[in-house]
């Protein structure tokens, strides 16, 4: 994977996390404020000569429903969560598979927890990508190979323990901030909801960790490499300019 593609993947993970934060914030705003009066017939540009008109009545009805039933789960908040989690874990898994530099970075940061983190990303990507139900029901055909692999390595659970102060040297906040996550392989069965295996709270903590990891990688590896390349380019340009001046002066002396 080229540096450009890695940078684009990192940006996508950042966007998914920003989408999660903003989406859940807006959900709370809609639950505590009746925004139905703000509904409008709006035309969205879909091309140079095309538009799609948003249905004012439908928007008004949806906003009113979310406000009236603030104590109940709604489609908006649910889809924000699922879309963000699915997007982040899928792109994260692809980065691990396709970018040796990113993999080396994770191995260096996560140390003995890297393997379990990798397995979590693989598992969550497979479950979320292949689920078509609102409860994110597990389908064994998409997890069996991974489970067999882990059992062949004598693992009965995927167990991930992460403490920011232990693994992230840049961490300046609470020393005890982190989490532990345990996935029993025996529970990965047909008909079981992902949320009964990995809590929504842990999905949020993992999403936050993915965001923080790509942020650190971007600042300590990518931006450092860019500065190094720019510095090298300037040095070569300076050397080239100096040699050109020397050559020119020598020619002038001979004349």
N, C-alpha and C positions, 0 to 999 in steps of 0.2 A: 504494500500500500504506500503510495507516494505521500510526501509531507503535506501536499495540498489536500489529498483525500483524508488524511488523518485530521488535519485542521478542520475540515468540513464536518467530519464525524463528531469531533469534540464540540463544535458549535451546535450541532443537532442535539446532542445530549444536554447542553446548556439550555437550549430553547425548550426542550421537553420539560426541564425542571422549572424554568420560568413560567411555562404554561401551567404546570401543576400549581405553583404558588398563586399566580394571578387568577387561575380558574377557580380554585377553592376560596379565595378571597371574595371574588365576585358572587360565588354561590351564597356565602354568608350575607353579603349585601342584599341579594335578592330575597333571601329568607326573612330578613328583618326590615325590609323596605318594599312597599308595594310600588313597583316600577311599571305596572301595566299602563299607566297613563302616558308613559314615554314611548310607547309602541308607535311606530311609523311605517308607512309604506316607503321602503328605501330600495333604490335601484343600485345593484352591485355590478361594477364593470367586470366582465368575464372575458374580454378580448378587445381588439381594436374597434370592432363594430358590433359588439354583443353585450347584453346586460341581462342580469337575473334579478327579478323583483321579489323582495322579501314580503311574505304575507303578514300584513299588519294585524289582522284579526287573530291569526294563529299565535303570533308573538305575544299579543295582549293576553290571550288565554293562558299561555304557558307561564308568563311572568306572574299572573294572578294566582295560578295554581301553586307555584313554588312558594309564594308568600303565604297563602292560606294554609298550606300543609308544611309549614317550616319544620315541624317535628318529625317529618317522615323523609326517607331517602328519596332523592329525585334523580331523574335521568341525567341532568346536567352534571351534577357533582360526581355521579358514578362514572360517566364517560370521560370526564376530565382525569380522574384517577387511573382508570384502566388504560386509556390512551397514553398517558404520560409514563406509567410503569412499563407498559409493553414497548413503547418507543425507546425508553432509556436502556432497558435491559437488553433489547435486541441489538441496538447500536454498540453497546458496551461489549457484548459478546463478539460482534463482528470485529471490533477493534482488537480484542485479545487474539482472535484467530488470524487477522491479516497484518497486524503491525508488530514486528519483532521488537521495535524500540519501546512501544507501549507495554508489551508483555514483560520486557526486561525491567521497566520502571515499576510495574506492579509487583513483580517478584522481589525487587529491592525494598519497596515500601512495606508490603504486607508480610514479607518473610515467611514464617511457617503457616500463615493463614491464607497464602495465595491460592493454594490448591482448592481449598474449600470455597473461597470467593469465586473462583473460576467455575466450580461445579454449581454454585448457586445461580450464577448468570446463565449458565447453560440450561439448567432446570427451568428457571422462570421464563426464559425466552421460549422454550419449547411448549410449556403449558399455555402461556398467554397467546402465543402466535396461533396455536391450533384450537383454541377454545371459541365456541360460538354461542355460549350461554351466558346469561347475566350473572350467574353464580361462579363462572369460570371453572367449569367442571373438568376434572382431569381425565385424559384419555391415555390409557396405559401404553398404547401403541407408540406414543411419542415420548415416553419416559423409560420404557423397558430397557433399551440399550444402555442408557446411562446407569440405571439401577444395577443391571448385570455387571457392568464395568466396575462400579463401586464395590459390589459384593465380591468380585474376583480379587479386589485389593483388600478384602477383609473389613470393609466399612459397613456398618449397620445404620449409620446416620450421617447426615451432612451437618457438621457442627462448626459454626463460625463465631469466633470471639474477637471483638474489635474494640480497642480503647484508643481514642485519638492521641492522647498524650504518650502512649507507648509507640505508636507507629508513625506519627506525623511530627517531625522535628519542628515544623513551623507553628504547631498548635500552641496558642497562648491563653486558652480559656479553661473551663473547668477540667481538672485533672481526671475526674471520674466519668467524663462524658464518653459514652460508647454504648455498645449493646452486644448481646449474645443471642444467637439464633440456632435452633436445633430442628432439623427436619428428619423425621423417622422414615426410612425408606419403605417400611411396611405399610405406611399410610398412603403411599402414592398408588392409589387403586382407582379403577373405573368408578365414576359416579361421585367421587369425593371432591368437594370444593377446594380450590387453592387456598381460600381464606380459612379453612379448617386445618391447613397444614402450615401456612405462613400467615401470620396475622397482618391486618392492614397496617397496623402500627409499624411492624418490621419492614413492610414494603416501603413505607415513607422513609424510615431510617436508612434503608439500602439505597433509595433514590438520592437522598442527601449525600451519602457516602460516594456514590458514583459521580455526582456533580463535583464534590470536593476533590476527588482523585484526578479528574480530568483538568480541573483548574490548576492543581499543583503541577501536573504534567505539562500543561501549556506554559506555565511561568518558568519552570525549572529546566525543561528540556527543549521545547519548541522555540520559545522566545530566546533562550540562551544560544541555540544553534543559529538562529537568524542573526543575532548580534555578532556571533563568531564569524559567520560567512560574510557579513557586511564589513567587519573589521579586516578580514583577509582580503576582501576585494579592494578596500581602500589602500591597504598595504601594497598590493600588487600594482594598483594604479600609481601610487607614489613612487614605487621602484621604477616602473615603466617611464614615468615622467622624468625622474632623475637621470635614468640612462639616456633618454632622448636628449636632455639638456647637455649631458656630458659629451654625447656624440656630436651634437651641434657645435659646441664650443671647440672640440678637437678639429672639426672641419674648418672652422673659422681661423684657427691658428695656422693650419696648413696653408690656408690661402694667404 
